[in-house]
Amino acid sequence: MKLGEALALRADLQKRMHQLQALLQENASVQEGDQPAVNPRVLLEEYREIVDQHELLVRRIERTNLGTRLTRGDEALTLADAVVRRERLAREADMLRDVARRAIPKQSRWTRSEIKQVPAVDVADVLSEADRLSKAHRELDTRMQQRNWEAELVE
C-alpha cells in the first residue's frame, strides 16, 4: 500500500470514529420503557475495532514518515520533519496575516480629539513575508503529496 492510500484510509477511519461517537452519544440514554435506535454495545464494539485499526495504521504511517526522505537540492528531510516544517510555515503565515490585519487603522474616531491609531509595523512588508511563507508551504506540501504516492507503507 502506498503512503498516500494509507493517509486517505486514516482520514476515513477518523471520520467513522466521529460518526460512531455521535451515534453513541445520541443512544446513550432513552426514556424509560423505550429502546435505543441502535444498540450502544454494538456501536461501542465497532468503535473499538475502528480505533484499533486506526492506531495500527497511524503507527505504520509514522514509521514510514520517519524512514522516507524528501530531498530538494542540498536539503534532505524525513517526511516526519517535513510535516513539522509545513505546520510551522502555515502557523507563521497565519500569524503574520493576523498582525497585518490588526495593524490596519480602523476609522473609528468620531472627533479630532480622539487618539489616532497608527500601524506599528509595515503592513505591506508583513503581508509580503506571509505570502513568501505561504508559497514555501504550498511548495513543500506539493513535494510531500508527490512523495506520499511514491513511498510504500512500512510494516
N, C-alpha and C positions, 0 to 999 in steps of 0.2 A: 504494500500500500504506500502511496506517495504521502509525504507530509501534508501537502495541500488537501488531500482527501481526508486525512485524519483531523485536520483543523475544521473542515466542514462537518464531519461527524461529531466532533466535540461541540460545535455550535448547536447541532440538532439535539444532542443529549442534554445540553443546558436548557434548551427550550422545553424539552419534555419534562425535565425536573421541575421547572417553574409551573408548568401546566398541572403536574401531579400535586405539587404543593398547594396550588389554588384549589384543586378538587378536594384534597384532604381537609383544608380549612373550611370549605363550604359544607362538607359532610361530617364534620367533627361533632356536631350536635344536632338533634332534631327534637321536635315537640314530642312530648310523652305520648306513646302509642303509635307514633309514625316510624317508618323505616327510612334510613338514608337512601338517596337516589343511587349511590354507588357504595359498596361495602368498603369502609375505611381500611380494613385489614388487607384487602386485596390491593388497594391503592398504595398502602404503605409497603407492601411486599414488592410491588412493581417499582416504587420509588427507590427502595434499597438496591434492587438489581441494577437500575439505571445509574445510581451513584457509584456502585462498584465498577461498572463498565467505564464510567467517566474517569474515575480515579486511575484505573489501569491505563486508559488512553492518554491521560494527561502526563502520567509518568513516562510513557513512551515518547510523547511529543517533547517533553523536557530533555530527555536523554538525546533525542535526535537534534534538538536545538543546540545542545552543548557540544555535539560532535560534528556539526555541519558548519563549514566555513563559507563566509560570504566575502569575496575579495573584489577590490576595485583599486587598480593601480598598486601602490605600495601598501595600502590599507587592507588588513585582513581581520575580520571579526567573526566570532561564532554567531549563529543566529540568535542565541540567548542574549549576547551582548548587543546585537542589532535591535532586538525588541526593546531593551532598556534605553538605548540611544533614541530610537523612534519616539518612545513615550516622552523622553526629555525634550526633544525638539518640539513636539506638539504642545507640551505644557508651557515651555518658554515662549513660543509664538503666541499662545492664548494670553499669557500674562502680559506680554508687550502690547497686544491689541487692547486689552483692558486698560492698561496705563494710558495709552494714546486716547482712548475713548473718554477717560476721566479727565484728561488734560485739556480737552477742548472746552473753552469757556462757554458757560450757559448764559443765555440772555435773560437773566432773572432779576436784573437791577431795575427798580421802579423809579428811583430818583438818582440824581448825580451824587448825592451824599453817601450812597451805599458803596461799600468796598467792592472794587472791581477784582474779579478773579482772572489771573493770567496763568498760562501754562508754565510749569517749572521745567518742562522737558521740550525738546524739539520734536513735535508730533510727527512731522514728515520723516525724520530720522528713525524714530521709534517704529513707525509703520514699515519703513524700508527694511529694518532689521527683522521685523516679524515676517515680512514677505520672504526674506532670504532664508529664514529658518523653516518656513512652510515649504519652500521649494526643496530644501535639503530633506525634509520629512517625506515629501512625495517621492523624491528620487530613491531614498533608502527603502521606502515601502514597496516601490516597484521592483527593486532588486530582490527584496525579501520574498515577494509574491512569486517571482520567477523561480527563485531557489526552492521555494516550498513545493513546486511542481516537478522539480528535478530530483530532490532528495527522497530516498527511501526511508520509511519509518523504521526505526530500530526496535528490536525486541525488548 
